Amino acid sequence: MALSADAAQMATYLAALTHPDTNAIRQAEIALKPILKNSQCVPAMIEVVKSRETQNDAVRHVTVIVLRKRIIGHLAKFDAATKAALRAELLSILQTESSRPVRNGVVALVATVCKVEADGSADSSQAAAGWPELFQFIAAAAGDTHPEARELAFLLLGEMTETIGIHLKPQFVTLVSLFSAGLSDGDIKVQNASVKALGLLLSYLSDEDDIDTFAPLIPPILTVAEACRARNDEEIVSTTLDVLYDLCFSPSQAVAAHMTTIVKFSQICMADSNLEMGVRDSAALVVATMAESRPKHLGRDVPLLTGLLETIFNLIENSDGSAAGALFESNPAWKEDFEGTEGYDESEDGATTETGMAQGTLDMLACEVPKKFIFEPVVSRCMSRLGSTDPKQRKAGIACLGVIAEGCAEPLRENLAQVMPHVFKAAGDNDARVRECACFALGQISEHCQPEVLSYSSQILPIVFALLDDANIAVQATSCYVLEMFCERLEPDGVRPLLDPLVKKLASMLEATNKRSVQEMTVAALAATAVAAEEEFAPYVPGVANLMAKLMQLKDEKTFSLRGRALECMGHIAIAVGKDTFRPYFQSTMQCACEGLTFESTDLHEFAYAAFANLSKVMGDEFSPVLQELVPHLITVISQDEGQLEKAEEAQGNQFN
């Protein structure tokens, strides 16, 4: 059947939109603009969509897309008879359309028309009655003998999520039956479509009381998702995990009743190496979020918690990635320095690693689940693995001990006498990965178990000092981290016995290594040592200041973090040794800080502000000359909101040139 003149013209312009010719697309858009403002474009486009014999699928698909965008503005101009005719045409197209892209486009178009009509109804509870044929169509399709028709029913329901959530509450019980049948359908495509549609509705209703009506469908959703996982259908698994995440904070007790099955499914996905890492990380997020939202419930379920911990420990054991690498994930120098070395995880930039996923989940469990439930099961597993002959198990044992140090700091402080001998033993392990993780654990314990851990200074410092000479670069870097964490709160008496060899060792490491990550950690350790030693650090100031002076001159953007660390170190040295000893280095340190403000680097600016704070505190009146230039800059920066901060700093930076 030939197109009308209006439809033929419309088809010509719309066909141009499917061509790769940019100029032709631009000309077609210009020609279509006035036509699409006229409501008569709607019947013309319907004609094009129906013309399967004369128009290819690409043209008809783009026509549906354009019509969906324009229908909202034109629908209100139509009288009741025209609207009824349009709705009938759309349902007729859905019944006969064989092209999947075109049909999916019409599904979205139908949902848009339904939403506009329902939203415009004065009586929300009766809004759905405005298109009874649509809901009759969905019900009939859901019970059709052809799987394509049943799939279509759920595609429509998925597109209509918001309309259903607002206007179809009286039909929720009927919809439960519809979804239940879809989830148990013998056709995979129908099952998948029902999971997607129901998932959208569950997410939409997650914080509303109406979620209780659909909560009984969570187990059959998980059944479908598990079957998809088994055949590597990651799309449905990912969709399901997104829905489960939305349900984690639902106040519904009906949803909470399914927590165990939700967590078990997520646990299985975490452990499935056949799934993409992003999908597995989504599963870990569900577990972590459930720990945050229902910590007591999770803690009391001993079999569930036990299974989770076993999965986490096994993941860390069997992963080749560094279990101490979480320390350096935010530092690009770490990736650059250790790429290609043993234990380095070849993941994409910023991508989650298997080890990182497991440790992040354990960290959340340790922080959120009550300590009476989480501490003993984790520590007992750490101890048993530390006694293993398998270095991978020892690695996991000591790494997990470090991971829980923050969340379980209180019970760990109370049990240091039992724990620390195992940590010290791991620090001398024959396997470099175990030693690295022992350093990680020592650092975490030093950071979170103060002040009790300070009583072990006579044992910790010699062990760490020896590890600074380790042949493994990662162990060296992590040892510096331990020193930084441990020395920050150490008194001069604690650091005095090792002060001279410690400073000399760190200085020689700094001069010898070309690894930026090790350099940065070494500088941080020197700064912490200075803070601990206080005035007793004075004899070492000339040598250390000379090393820092070289680093404070770095101008390559990649080295800005190292430059900032050096500036930070000088500020800490000033605090440690006082005005008189630091005076010879005051001007050069101030010059570096001010110069840092002229670079487009937020990190350098932050290091500079910290240095200004320390130096003003130490130098007193001698800091006054710089105030005339510094104070206006600081006021300008402080007065800006976050979005304007960098612009303000750039504008003010030139005065420090």
matplotlib code that plots the C-alpha trace (Angstrom):
import matplotlib.pyplot as plt

x = [0.0, 1.5, 2.3, 0.3, 2.2, 2.9, 4.1, 6.3, 7.9, 8.4, 10.0, 12.4, 13.7, 13.8, 15.7, 18.4, 18.9, 20.0, 22.8, 26.4, 26.5, 26.7, 25.6, 22.6, 21.6, 21.9, 19.8, 17.1, 17.0, 16.4, 13.6, 12.0, 12.0, 8.9, 7.0, 7.4, 5.8, 2.6, 0.4, -0.3, 3.2, 2.0, -0.4, 2.3, 4.9, 2.5, 2.1, 5.8, 6.1, 3.4, 5.0, 7.0, 6.8, 8.3, 10.4, 13.4, 13.6, 16.3, 14.0, 11.0, 13.0, 14.3, 10.7, 9.5, 12.3, 11.4, 7.7, 8.2, 10.0, 7.3, 4.1, 4.2, 3.7, 1.0, -1.2, -3.0, -4.1, -6.0, -9.7, -10.9, -11.7, -8.2, -6.5, -8.5, -7.6, -3.9, -4.0, -5.7, -3.1, -0.2, -1.6, -2.2, 1.4, 2.6, 0.5, 2.0, 5.5, 8.2, 11.3, 12.6, 14.2, 11.0, 8.8, 10.9, 10.7, 6.9, 6.8, 8.6, 6.2, 3.1, 4.5, 5.0, 1.5, 0.1, 2.1, 1.0, -2.6, -2.4, -0.5, -3.2, -6.0, -7.7, -8.3, -5.0, -6.7, -8.7, -6.0, -5.3, -8.9, -8.2, -6.6, -8.3, -7.4, -3.7, -4.0, -6.3, -3.6, -0.9, -3.0, -3.8, -0.1, 1.1, -1.1, -0.4, 1.0, 3.8, 6.8, 7.3, 3.9, 4.6, 7.9, 6.2, 3.9, 6.8, 8.7, 5.6, 5.4, 9.1, 8.7, 5.6, 7.3, 6.6, 3.0, 2.4, 4.0, 1.9, -1.4, -1.8, -1.7, -5.2, -3.9, -0.7, -2.1, -3.0, 0.5, 2.1, 0.4, 1.5, 5.1, 5.1, 4.0, 6.7, 9.4, 8.4, 7.9, 9.6, 11.1, 14.4, 13.6, 10.3, 12.0, 14.6, 12.0, 10.0, 13.1, 14.0, 10.4, 9.9, 13.3, 12.5, 9.3, 11.0, 13.6, 10.9, 8.9, 11.9, 11.2, 7.4, 5.0, 3.7, 7.0, 5.6, 3.1, 6.0, 8.5, 7.5, 8.8, 12.4, 13.2, 11.9, 13.9, 17.0, 16.2, 16.1, 19.3, 21.1, 20.2, 21.5, 24.8, 25.2, 25.0, 27.0, 24.2, 25.8, 23.2, 20.4, 22.8, 23.9, 20.3, 19.4, 22.3, 21.4, 17.8, 19.2, 21.3, 18.2, 16.4, 19.2, 18.0, 14.3, 12.5, 10.2, 10.4, 9.0, 12.1, 14.4, 13.0, 14.9, 18.3, 19.9, 19.0, 20.0, 23.4, 24.0, 23.4, 25.7, 28.3, 28.2, 28.6, 31.6, 33.3, 32.4, 35.6, 33.6, 31.8, 33.2, 34.9, 32.4, 29.5, 31.3, 32.1, 28.3, 27.7, 30.2, 28.5, 25.2, 26.9, 28.6, 25.4, 23.4, 26.1, 25.5, 21.7, 21.1, 24.3, 22.8, 20.7, 23.8, 25.9, 23.4, 23.1, 26.2, 26.1, 25.7, 28.5, 30.8, 30.2, 30.9, 34.2, 35.3, 34.6, 36.5, 39.5, 39.6, 39.4, 42.5, 44.3, 43.8, 44.3, 47.8, 47.2, 49.0, 46.9, 48.7, 48.0, 44.9, 47.4, 48.5, 45.3, 45.0, 48.7, 49.4, 53.1, 52.4, 50.9, 53.8, 56.5, 55.2, 53.6, 54.9, 56.3, 55.3, 52.0, 50.9, 47.3, 47.0, 43.6, 42.5, 43.2, 40.7, 39.2, 38.4, 40.7, 39.6, 41.7, 40.5, 36.9, 37.4, 39.3, 36.8, 33.9, 35.7, 36.5, 32.8, 31.8, 34.4, 33.2, 29.5, 28.7, 28.8, 32.2, 30.9, 29.8, 32.6, 35.9, 36.4, 35.4, 37.8, 40.8, 40.4, 40.6, 43.6, 45.4, 44.7, 45.9, 49.1, 50.0, 49.6, 52.5, 50.9, 52.2, 49.0, 47.1, 49.6, 49.2, 45.5, 45.7, 48.0, 46.3, 42.8, 44.2, 45.3, 42.0, 39.9, 42.3, 40.1, 36.7, 37.7, 40.2, 38.7, 38.8, 42.1, 43.7, 42.5, 44.1, 47.4, 49.4, 47.9, 48.0, 51.4, 53.6, 51.9, 52.4, 56.1, 56.5, 54.8, 57.2, 60.1, 58.3, 60.3, 57.6, 57.7, 54.0, 53.5, 56.1, 54.5, 51.1, 52.7, 53.9, 50.4, 49.0, 51.7, 50.8, 47.1, 47.6, 50.0, 47.4, 44.3, 45.4, 47.0, 48.2, 48.4, 50.6, 53.3, 54.3, 55.7, 58.0, 61.1, 60.0, 58.3, 61.1, 63.9, 61.7, 60.6, 64.2, 65.3, 62.5, 63.7, 66.6, 64.2, 64.9, 61.3, 60.5, 56.9, 58.0, 60.3, 57.5, 55.1, 57.7, 58.0, 54.2, 54.5, 57.2, 54.9, 51.9, 53.9, 56.2, 53.5, 52.6, 55.9, 57.7, 61.4, 62.3, 60.7, 62.5, 65.9, 67.5, 67.1, 67.1, 70.6, 70.5, 66.8, 67.4, 70.5, 68.7, 65.8, 68.1, 70.1, 66.9, 65.7, 68.9, 69.2, 65.7, 64.1, 60.7, 58.5, 56.1, 59.1, 60.4, 57.1, 56.7, 60.3, 59.8, 56.6, 58.5, 61.2, 58.6, 57.0, 60.4, 61.1, 57.8, 58.6, 62.1, 61.3, 64.5, 66.6, 66.1, 68.2, 71.5, 69.9, 68.2, 71.0, 71.2, 67.5, 66.8, 69.3, 67.5, 64.1, 65.5, 66.1, 62.6, 61.0, 62.4, 60.5, 58.3, 57.1, 53.4, 53.9, 56.2, 54.0, 52.9, 56.6, 57.3, 54.3, 55.5, 58.9, 57.3, 55.2, 58.3, 59.9, 56.9, 57.0, 60.7, 60.0, 57.5, 59.9, 63.1, 61.7, 62.4, 66.2, 67.2, 64.8, 65.6, 68.2, 65.6, 62.7, 63.0, 63.6, 60.7, 58.4, 59.6, 58.7, 55.3, 54.5, 55.7, 53.4, 50.4, 51.4, 51.0, 47.6, 47.6, 45.1, 47.4, 50.3, 48.0, 46.9, 50.5, 51.3, 48.5, 49.5, 53.1, 52.0, 50.1, 53.1, 55.6, 53.5, 53.2, 56.9, 58.4, 56.0, 56.9, 59.4, 56.4, 54.8, 56.5, 54.7, 51.2, 50.7, 50.6, 49.4, 46.3, 44.4, 45.0, 43.7, 40.6, 39.8, 40.1, 38.1, 35.3, 34.8, 32.5, 34.0, 33.2, 35.1, 38.1, 40.5, 39.7, 40.2, 43.6, 44.6, 43.7, 45.6, 48.5, 50.5, 51.3, 53.6, 55.7]
y = [0.0, 3.3, 6.0, 9.2, 12.3, 13.5, 10.1, 9.7, 13.1, 12.2, 8.8, 10.5, 12.8, 10.1, 7.7, 10.4, 10.1, 6.5, 7.4, 8.0, 11.3, 14.1, 16.8, 14.8, 14.2, 17.9, 18.9, 16.3, 17.6, 21.2, 20.0, 17.9, 20.6, 22.6, 19.4, 17.8, 20.8, 20.0, 17.3, 15.8, 14.4, 11.7, 9.8, 10.3, 8.6, 5.8, 5.2, 4.9, 2.5, 0.2, 0.2, -3.0, -3.6, -0.3, 0.9, -0.9, -1.7, 1.0, 3.7, 2.4, 2.1, 5.7, 6.8, 5.2, 6.9, 10.3, 9.7, 8.7, 12.0, 14.1, 12.3, 13.9, 17.4, 16.4, 14.0, 16.7, 18.3, 15.2, 14.7, 11.5, 9.7, 10.4, 9.2, 6.0, 5.4, 6.0, 3.6, 0.9, 1.4, 1.0, -2.3, -3.5, -2.8, -4.7, -7.7, -8.0, -6.5, -9.0, -6.8, -6.9, -3.4, -1.8, -3.8, -2.7, 0.9, 0.6, -0.9, 2.2, 4.4, 2.6, 3.1, 6.8, 7.2, 5.3, 7.4, 10.7, 9.6, 8.3, 11.3, 13.6, 11.8, 13.8, 10.6, 8.7, 5.5, 5.4, 6.6, 3.1, 2.8, 5.3, 2.5, -0.7, -2.4, -2.1, -4.1, -6.6, -6.9, -7.5, -10.1, -11.9, -11.8, -13.2, -16.2, -16.7, -20.0, -18.2, -17.3, -14.1, -12.8, -13.7, -11.9, -8.9, -8.7, -8.3, -5.9, -3.7, -4.0, -3.2, 0.0, 1.0, 0.7, 4.2, 4.2, 0.9, 2.0, 5.1, 4.2, 0.5, -0.2, -1.9, -4.4, -5.4, -8.8, -9.6, -8.5, -10.8, -13.8, -12.5, -12.1, -15.5, -17.2, -15.4, -16.4, -20.0, -19.9, -22.6, -20.1, -18.4, -15.1, -14.9, -15.6, -13.0, -10.4, -11.0, -10.7, -7.3, -6.0, -7.2, -6.0, -2.5, -2.5, -3.8, -1.1, 1.5, 0.3, -0.6, 2.0, 1.8, -0.4, -1.9, -3.8, -6.4, -7.5, -8.5, -9.7, -13.4, -13.2, -12.7, -16.5, -17.2, -14.3, -15.7, -19.1, -17.6, -15.6, -18.7, -20.6, -17.6, -17.6, -21.3, -20.7, -17.4, -15.1, -12.1, -9.6, -11.1, -11.8, -8.2, -6.9, -9.1, -7.9, -4.3, -5.0, -6.8, -3.7, -1.5, -3.9, -3.9, -0.8, -1.5, -1.2, -4.1, -7.1, -9.2, -8.3, -8.9, -12.4, -13.3, -11.9, -15.3, -16.3, -12.9, -13.0, -16.7, -15.9, -12.9, -15.0, -17.6, -14.8, -13.4, -16.7, -17.4, -16.8, -17.2, -14.0, -10.6, -8.8, -6.0, -8.4, -10.1, -6.7, -5.9, -9.1, -8.0, -4.6, -6.4, -8.3, -5.2, -3.2, -5.9, -5.9, -2.1, -2.3, -5.4, -6.1, -7.9, -10.1, -11.1, -11.6, -13.9, -16.1, -18.2, -20.5, -17.6, -15.5, -18.6, -19.3, -15.7, -15.7, -18.9, -17.5, -14.3, -16.1, -18.5, -15.6, -14.0, -17.3, -18.2, -14.8, -13.9, -10.2, -8.4, -8.6, -5.4, -3.5, -1.8, 0.6, 1.9, 1.8, 5.5, 6.0, 5.8, 5.4, 2.0, 0.7, 2.2, 0.8, -2.7, -3.5, -6.8, -7.9, -11.0, -10.5, -7.6, -7.9, -7.0, -5.4, -2.3, 1.1, 1.7, -1.8, -3.9, -6.9, -10.2, -9.6, -6.0, -7.1, -9.7, -7.4, -4.6, -6.9, -8.2, -4.6, -3.7, -6.8, -6.0, -2.4, -3.0, -6.5, -6.4, -7.5, -10.3, -12.0, -11.2, -11.0, -14.6, -16.3, -14.1, -14.3, -18.1, -18.5, -16.2, -18.2, -21.6, -20.4, -18.8, -22.3, -23.8, -25.0, -23.4, -19.8, -18.8, -19.7, -17.8, -14.8, -14.8, -15.3, -12.3, -10.1, -10.6, -9.9, -6.5, -5.9, -6.2, -4.0, -0.9, -2.4, -4.7, -2.4, -2.7, -6.5, -6.6, -4.2, -6.5, -9.5, -8.1, -10.4, -13.4, -11.9, -10.1, -13.2, -14.5, -11.2, -11.1, -14.6, -13.8, -10.8, -13.3, -15.7, -17.2, -16.1, -12.5, -12.2, -13.2, -10.7, -8.0, -8.8, -8.9, -5.4, -4.4, -6.0, -4.3, -0.9, -1.4, -2.5, 0.4, 2.8, 1.5, -0.1, 2.8, 3.3, -0.4, -1.3, 1.1, -1.3, -3.6, -0.9, -2.8, -5.7, -3.9, -1.4, -4.0, -6.2, -3.4, -2.1, -5.4, -5.5, -2.2, -4.3, -6.9, -7.9, -7.5, -3.8, -4.2, -5.3, -2.3, 0.1, -1.5, -1.4, 2.3, 2.5, 0.6, 3.1, 6.0, 4.6, 3.4, 6.3, 9.0, 8.4, 7.1, 9.1, 10.0, 7.2, 4.7, 5.6, 6.6, 3.2, 2.9, 6.5, 6.7, 3.5, 4.2, 7.6, 6.5, 3.5, 5.6, 8.2, 5.6, 4.0, 7.3, 7.9, 4.4, 3.7, 5.0, 3.7, 6.6, 4.6, 3.6, 7.2, 8.6, 6.0, 6.6, 10.3, 9.8, 7.4, 10.0, 12.6, 10.3, 9.5, 13.2, 13.8, 10.9, 11.9, 15.6, 17.6, 14.5, 14.6, 17.8, 16.2, 14.7, 17.8, 19.0, 15.7, 15.1, 18.7, 18.3, 15.3, 17.0, 20.1, 18.1, 16.6, 20.0, 21.1, 18.4, 19.9, 16.9, 16.4, 12.7, 13.6, 16.2, 13.8, 13.1, 16.9, 17.4, 14.6, 16.3, 19.6, 17.9, 16.2, 19.6, 20.9, 18.0, 18.4, 22.1, 20.9, 18.4, 20.4, 24.0, 27.4, 27.8, 24.5, 24.9, 28.6, 27.9, 25.9, 28.2, 30.3, 27.5, 25.5, 28.6, 29.2, 25.6, 25.9, 29.2, 27.9, 24.9, 27.3, 28.3, 24.8, 23.5, 20.7, 20.5, 18.0, 20.5, 23.2, 21.1, 20.2, 23.9, 24.9, 22.2, 23.5, 27.1, 25.9, 24.1, 26.7, 29.6, 27.6, 27.1, 30.3, 32.7, 36.4, 35.3, 34.0, 37.5, 38.9, 36.4, 37.2, 40.3, 38.1, 34.8, 36.0, 37.5, 34.3, 32.2, 34.4, 34.2, 30.4, 30.0, 32.2, 30.1, 27.1, 23.8, 24.2, 27.5, 26.5, 25.6, 28.8, 30.9, 29.3, 29.8, 33.4, 34.0, 31.8, 34.3, 36.5, 33.8, 33.6]
z = [0.0, -1.1, 1.5, 1.6, 0.4, 4.0, 5.0, 1.9, 2.5, 6.2, 5.2, 2.9, 5.7, 8.3, 5.9, 5.7, 9.5, 9.0, 6.6, 7.6, 5.7, 8.3, 5.9, 4.8, 8.4, 9.2, 6.2, 7.1, 10.7, 9.4, 7.1, 9.8, 12.5, 11.3, 10.2, 13.6, 15.3, 13.5, 15.2, 11.7, 11.8, 14.2, 11.8, 9.1, 11.2, 12.1, 8.4, 8.0, 10.9, 9.4, 5.9, 6.2, 2.5, 1.4, 4.3, 5.7, 9.4, 10.1, 8.8, 10.7, 13.9, 13.7, 13.0, 16.2, 18.2, 16.8, 17.3, 20.9, 21.6, 19.9, 21.0, 24.5, 23.0, 20.5, 22.4, 24.3, 21.0, 19.9, 20.6, 22.2, 19.0, 17.5, 20.7, 20.7, 17.0, 17.8, 20.7, 18.6, 15.8, 18.3, 19.7, 16.2, 15.3, 18.4, 17.4, 13.9, 14.1, 13.3, 13.6, 17.2, 17.1, 15.7, 18.1, 21.1, 20.0, 19.7, 23.2, 24.6, 22.5, 24.0, 27.5, 26.9, 25.6, 28.6, 31.1, 29.5, 29.6, 33.2, 34.5, 33.0, 34.7, 37.5, 39.5, 39.9, 41.0, 37.9, 35.5, 34.2, 33.1, 30.3, 28.2, 29.3, 25.9, 26.8, 30.0, 28.3, 25.6, 28.2, 30.0, 26.8, 25.6, 28.9, 28.5, 24.8, 23.5, 21.6, 23.7, 21.6, 22.8, 26.4, 26.3, 24.8, 27.8, 30.2, 27.9, 28.1, 31.9, 32.2, 30.1, 32.2, 35.6, 36.8, 35.6, 37.3, 40.5, 40.7, 39.0, 39.1, 42.8, 42.8, 40.3, 42.2, 43.3, 39.7, 38.6, 41.2, 39.5, 36.1, 37.2, 39.0, 35.8, 33.8, 36.2, 35.9, 32.1, 30.1, 27.7, 28.7, 26.9, 28.8, 32.1, 31.4, 30.4, 33.5, 35.7, 34.1, 34.4, 37.9, 38.9, 37.8, 39.7, 42.9, 42.7, 42.2, 45.2, 47.4, 50.1, 49.9, 51.9, 48.6, 48.2, 50.6, 47.9, 45.6, 48.2, 47.8, 44.2, 45.4, 45.6, 42.1, 40.8, 42.4, 40.9, 37.4, 38.1, 39.3, 36.2, 34.2, 36.2, 35.5, 31.7, 31.9, 31.1, 32.8, 31.8, 33.9, 36.8, 36.8, 36.6, 39.5, 41.6, 40.9, 42.2, 45.3, 46.1, 45.9, 48.2, 50.9, 52.6, 52.2, 55.6, 54.6, 57.0, 54.1, 52.1, 55.2, 55.4, 52.3, 53.4, 53.7, 50.1, 48.8, 50.5, 49.5, 45.8, 46.0, 47.7, 44.9, 42.3, 44.2, 44.0, 40.3, 38.3, 35.0, 35.7, 34.7, 37.6, 37.5, 38.0, 40.9, 42.5, 42.3, 44.2, 46.8, 47.1, 47.9, 50.7, 52.1, 51.9, 53.6, 56.4, 56.7, 56.7, 58.7, 60.7, 63.6, 61.4, 59.4, 62.5, 64.1, 61.1, 61.9, 58.9, 56.5, 58.1, 58.2, 54.5, 53.6, 55.5, 53.9, 50.4, 51.3, 52.6, 49.7, 47.2, 48.8, 49.0, 45.3, 43.9, 42.6, 43.3, 46.1, 49.3, 50.5, 47.3, 48.8, 50.5, 47.2, 45.0, 45.0, 44.1, 40.4, 41.2, 42.6, 39.4, 37.4, 39.6, 40.1, 36.7, 35.5, 38.9, 40.8, 42.6, 40.5, 39.3, 35.6, 35.9, 34.0, 35.5, 38.4, 38.0, 41.0, 41.5, 43.0, 46.1, 46.4, 46.2, 48.9, 51.2, 50.7, 51.7, 54.8, 55.8, 55.6, 57.6, 60.2, 60.5, 60.5, 62.0, 65.8, 67.1, 69.2, 66.0, 63.5, 65.5, 66.7, 63.4, 61.4, 63.9, 64.3, 60.5, 60.4, 63.1, 61.4, 58.1, 59.6, 60.7, 57.3, 55.1, 52.1, 51.7, 50.0, 53.1, 55.3, 53.0, 53.4, 57.2, 57.8, 55.2, 56.7, 60.1, 58.8, 57.0, 60.2, 62.3, 61.7, 62.2, 65.0, 66.7, 70.2, 70.5, 68.6, 71.1, 73.9, 72.2, 71.0, 73.3, 71.4, 68.0, 67.7, 67.9, 64.8, 63.0, 63.9, 62.7, 59.4, 59.0, 58.8, 56.5, 53.6, 51.1, 50.0, 49.6, 53.3, 54.4, 52.4, 54.0, 57.4, 56.9, 55.8, 59.0, 61.1, 59.6, 60.1, 63.7, 64.3, 62.9, 64.6, 67.8, 69.5, 72.2, 73.2, 70.2, 71.3, 74.0, 71.2, 69.9, 70.9, 68.8, 65.9, 65.0, 64.6, 62.5, 60.2, 60.1, 58.8, 56.2, 54.8, 53.3, 51.9, 48.3, 47.4, 46.5, 47.6, 51.1, 51.3, 50.4, 52.8, 55.6, 55.2, 55.6, 58.9, 60.1, 59.2, 61.0, 64.0, 64.6, 64.4, 68.0, 69.3, 72.1, 71.7, 74.2, 71.9, 68.7, 70.3, 70.2, 66.5, 65.5, 64.0, 61.9, 61.0, 59.5, 57.7, 56.3, 55.0, 53.6, 51.7, 50.4, 49.2, 47.3, 45.9, 44.6, 41.4, 42.4, 43.1, 45.3, 47.5, 47.5, 48.6, 51.4, 52.5, 52.7, 54.7, 57.1, 57.6, 58.4, 61.0, 62.5, 62.9, 64.7, 67.0, 67.8, 68.3, 69.2, 69.0, 65.2, 65.0, 64.0, 61.0, 59.7, 57.4, 55.6, 55.3, 54.3, 51.5, 50.2, 50.5, 48.7, 45.6, 45.6, 46.3, 42.9, 40.9, 38.2, 36.3, 36.9, 37.6, 40.5, 42.1, 44.8, 45.7, 45.7, 48.0, 50.4, 50.6, 51.5, 54.1, 55.5, 56.0, 57.8, 60.2, 60.7, 61.6, 64.2, 65.6, 66.0, 66.5, 65.2, 65.8, 64.3, 61.3, 60.6, 57.8, 55.8, 56.4, 53.3, 50.8, 52.2, 52.0, 48.4, 47.4, 49.1, 47.3, 44.0, 44.4, 44.3, 40.8, 39.5, 38.4, 41.0, 43.9, 45.6, 45.6, 46.9, 49.8, 50.7, 50.6, 52.9, 55.4, 55.3, 55.8, 58.9, 60.4, 59.6, 61.0, 64.2, 64.5, 63.1, 64.8, 64.0, 61.4, 59.3, 59.2, 56.1, 53.8, 55.3, 53.1, 50.0, 51.5, 53.5, 50.5, 48.5, 51.4, 51.9, 48.1, 48.1, 51.3, 50.0, 46.9, 46.7, 45.6, 41.9, 41.8, 43.9, 41.1, 39.2, 42.2, 43.0, 39.4, 39.5, 42.7, 42.0, 39.8, 42.8, 44.1, 41.0]

ax = plt.figure().add_subplot(projection="3d")
ax.plot(x, y, z, "-o")
ax.set_aspect("equal")
plt.show()
